Amino acid sequence: MSTSVQDLLKALKEIEQQLQIYHATRQNTLEALTKRRDVLKEELAAVERDLAALSSVAPPRMPAAVAAVRKRKRSLSKLLVDILNRKKVPMSSKELAQAALNAGYTSKSSNFFRVVDNRLSRLKAEGKIQAAPSGGYQAIPADTAAPVAAAAETDGTATAAKPRRKRGARKGRKARAARRERSSLSKVLAEILQKEGRPLTASELADAAIASGYQSNSKNFKDVIWVTLGKMKKEHKIAQVAGQRWELVNA
């Protein structure tokens, strides 16, 4: 009986020792976690101070050289023309696309080669590049691309640019030219009617006017004839007889 009590006391003592060890371990873990928490709080506070300092400072301006490079990269058309001018040999659209990528150009397109091909077609239509006889594209030679005005500087002075004329002035000149044309045409028609000595239709007058050497810029000369005949009738120079025929008044 005494042996059983001693065994129980021994077992309880061992359990108590294990609990003390476990408690000590947990206490050490708690202290370590507490220290770690305090360290993280200090680090977080430092990060927040840095963020506050950064938000109060204006971002530095981009250097002009870097901004210019980025701007050039955004202009694919200029880059392609520059590549052709620099290479001085015909290049295919795929070669130009690869050269643009090698030059640092970036694109979000999934088919950059198609983008380059379309841009080359546009540049060709605008006269900035030309198709090479052997295929592909090439730069336009400087002697043909240079403006002709440079060759006009024979005495050291450039030719003055012509002032732009107003649309109203152009319309006025056209109207005056049309009136002069009708005036001279009236004289031609009167001479034809006087020479023929008989009434003529508008078609016959048109054919006779052309046969006499009269020239007109109108695409429909018969309409011009009708307008002129109507004006001559109002001026009592001719009269309409026998339907669609015309004769001089007091001929």
Summary of the structure (lengths in Angstrom):
residues: 251
radius of gyration: 48.3
end to end distance: 169.5
largest distance: 169.6
contacts: 551
relative contact order: 0.05
helix: 65%
strand: 7%
